[in-house]
Amino acid sequence: MTTHSVNVTPEAAAKIRKPVEGNGGFQTLFRKLQGQLGSRGSVLTLTDQDLERIERYKSYEPGGYEDRLEALLELLRQQGLSQQPED
């Protein structure tokens, strides 16, 4: 399994760390991302599966969790890890 270390901004880290309520696909993804965010909050370790899920979930109808992914997805584009076009 390939992993990628992504340097995240304080804004993206804050959106990842934001409390997650309920159960479902987005909630599971955010809990996983929270566990993969380094203790200093500047590096996020992602698998290829994580990258695919982030892109797929961001393509859903706009909403709270989708909006929380935007800062992270922008960083993934900048680092060449996402081919998804900007909105």
ZIFENKA-V224357 format. One record per pair of residues at least 12 apart in sequence whose ideal C-beta (glycine too) atoms are under 7 Angstrom apart, sorted by the first residue. I is the first residue (numbers start at 1). J is the second residue. Records with the same first field share a line. If there is no record, write none. Layout:
I: J + J
This chain:
1: 47
2: 47 + 48
3: 45 + 46 + 47
4: 46 + 81
5: 43 + 45
6: 43 + 44 + 46 + 75 + 76 + 79 + 81
7: 42 + 43
8: 42 + 43 + 44 + 72 + 75
9: 71 + 75
11: 71
12: 71 + 72 + 75
13: 37 + 41
15: 68 + 71
16: 30 + 33 + 34 + 37 + 72
17: 34 + 37
18: 68
25: 57
26: 57 + 65
29: 53 + 57
30: 65
51: 76 + 81 + 82
54: 69 + 72 + 73
55: 82 + 84
57: 69
58: 73 + 84
